[in-house]
């Protein structure tokens, strides 16, 4: 039988969620306020499905966020701190991008990836939410791999 986590450990996921969401909103605000170069992304990751229409992409984003929330709440009770941290980062990143879609129909990207224009017209642009999503996914993958390797 699995044991439930302590109340302090339970705060890892919500804390990571709020930190990542705050960092995303703050950097997007700074990008717009300070006049940084930005790119608006109507699609999903790397502009995929940008021709589909913003309402379909927004609905898909909301469903993804809901699935992430359910998985994190259900699985985090028995997983280690790295899993909970990764889940919180993924939720915060997904929520940040969803907030963009709901407010302006597109995601605000402000960080161009160097030399990506060689492979993609206009290059690839990302934001803090994308970084948190990717880092969170890597943390969850590593936590599950580590758990599998240890035989737990």
C-alpha positions as CSV (number, residue, x, y, z in Angstrom):
1,X,0.0,0.0,0.0
2,X,1.3,3.4,-0.9
3,X,1.7,6.2,1.6
4,X,0.4,9.7,1.1
5,X,2.8,12.6,1.1
6,X,3.2,15.1,3.9
7,X,1.5,18.4,3.9
8,X,4.8,20.2,3.2
9,X,5.6,18.0,0.3
10,X,2.1,18.6,-1.0
11,X,2.9,22.3,-1.5
12,X,5.6,21.6,-4.1
13,X,3.2,21.3,-7.0
14,X,1.1,24.4,-6.2
15,X,4.2,26.5,-5.4
16,X,5.8,25.4,-8.8
17,X,2.5,26.2,-10.5
18,X,2.3,29.8,-9.1
19,X,6.0,30.5,-9.6
20,X,6.0,29.4,-13.3
21,X,2.7,31.2,-14.0
22,X,4.0,34.4,-12.4
23,X,7.3,34.2,-14.2
24,X,5.5,33.7,-17.5
25,X,3.0,36.6,-17.0
26,X,5.8,38.9,-15.8
27,X,8.1,38.2,-18.7
28,X,5.3,38.6,-21.3
29,X,4.3,41.9,-19.6
30,X,7.9,43.1,-19.7
31,X,8.2,42.0,-23.4
32,X,5.1,44.1,-24.4
33,X,5.8,47.0,-22.0
34,X,9.5,47.4,-22.9
35,X,9.0,46.9,-26.6
36,X,10.9,43.7,-27.1
37,X,10.5,41.9,-30.4
38,X,7.6,39.4,-30.1
39,X,5.9,36.9,-32.2
40,X,2.2,35.9,-31.9
41,X,1.6,32.2,-32.2
42,X,-1.9,31.1,-33.2
43,X,-1.0,27.4,-33.2
44,X,0.2,24.9,-30.6
45,X,3.9,24.1,-30.1
46,X,6.1,25.6,-32.8
47,X,3.0,27.0,-34.6
48,X,1.5,23.6,-35.4
49,X,-2.2,23.7,-36.4
50,X,-2.1,27.5,-36.7
51,X,-4.5,27.3,-39.7
52,X,-7.1,25.3,-37.6
53,X,-8.6,28.4,-36.0
54,X,-8.1,29.9,-32.6
55,X,-11.2,28.5,-30.9
56,X,-10.2,24.9,-31.8
57,X,-6.6,25.5,-30.5
58,X,-7.9,27.2,-27.4
59,X,-10.3,24.3,-26.7
60,X,-7.5,21.8,-27.2
61,X,-5.2,23.8,-24.9
62,X,-7.9,23.8,-22.2
63,X,-8.4,20.0,-22.5
64,X,-4.6,19.5,-22.3
65,X,-4.5,21.7,-19.1
66,X,-7.4,19.7,-17.6
67,X,-5.7,16.4,-18.4
68,X,-2.4,17.6,-16.8
69,X,-4.3,18.8,-13.7
70,X,-6.0,15.4,-13.3
71,X,-2.8,13.5,-13.8
72,X,-0.9,15.7,-11.4
73,X,-3.5,15.6,-8.7
74,X,-3.9,11.8,-9.0
75,X,-0.3,10.8,-9.5
76,X,1.5,13.3,-7.3
77,X,0.1,11.8,-4.1
78,X,2.4,8.8,-4.5
79,X,5.3,10.3,-6.5
80,X,8.5,12.0,-5.3
81,X,9.2,15.7,-5.2
82,X,10.8,15.9,-8.7
83,X,7.5,14.6,-10.2
84,X,5.5,17.2,-8.2
85,X,7.8,20.0,-9.2
86,X,7.7,19.0,-12.9
87,X,3.9,18.7,-12.7
88,X,3.6,22.2,-11.2
89,X,5.9,23.7,-13.8
90,X,3.9,22.0,-16.6
91,X,0.6,23.2,-15.2
92,X,1.9,26.8,-14.8
93,X,3.2,26.9,-18.3
94,X,0.1,25.5,-19.8
95,X,-2.0,27.9,-17.8
96,X,0.1,30.9,-18.9
97,X,-0.3,30.0,-22.6
98,X,-4.0,29.4,-22.2
99,X,-4.4,32.8,-20.6
100,X,-2.9,34.3,-23.7
101,X,-5.2,32.4,-25.9
102,X,-8.3,33.4,-23.9
103,X,-7.2,37.1,-23.8
104,X,-5.9,37.7,-27.3
105,X,-6.5,34.5,-29.3
106,X,-2.7,33.8,-29.6
107,X,0.3,33.1,-27.5
108,X,2.9,35.8,-27.0
109,X,6.4,34.5,-27.7
110,X,9.3,36.8,-27.0
111,X,12.5,34.7,-27.1
112,X,13.7,33.8,-30.6
113,X,15.7,30.6,-30.8
114,X,19.1,31.3,-32.3
115,X,19.7,30.0,-35.9
116,X,16.2,28.4,-36.0
117,X,15.4,30.6,-39.0
118,X,17.8,28.3,-41.0
119,X,15.2,25.5,-40.6
120,X,11.9,27.4,-40.1
121,X,10.6,30.4,-42.0
122,X,10.7,33.3,-39.5
123,X,12.5,31.1,-36.9
124,X,11.1,29.6,-33.7
125,X,10.0,31.8,-30.9
126,X,9.2,30.7,-27.3
127,X,8.3,32.2,-24.0
128,X,8.8,31.3,-20.3
129,X,5.7,29.1,-20.3
130,X,7.3,26.9,-23.0
131,X,10.5,26.7,-21.0
132,X,8.5,25.6,-17.9
133,X,6.5,23.1,-19.9
134,X,9.6,21.5,-21.4
135,X,11.5,21.5,-18.1
136,X,8.5,20.1,-16.3
137,X,8.1,17.3,-18.8
138,X,11.8,16.5,-18.5
139,X,11.5,16.4,-14.7
140,X,8.5,14.0,-14.8
141,X,10.2,11.8,-17.4
142,X,13.4,11.6,-15.3
143,X,11.4,11.0,-12.1
144,X,9.5,8.1,-13.7
145,X,12.7,6.7,-15.2
146,X,14.5,6.9,-11.9
147,X,11.5,5.2,-10.1
148,X,11.5,2.5,-12.8
149,X,15.2,1.9,-12.5
150,X,15.0,1.6,-8.7
151,X,12.1,-0.9,-9.0
152,X,9.7,1.1,-6.8
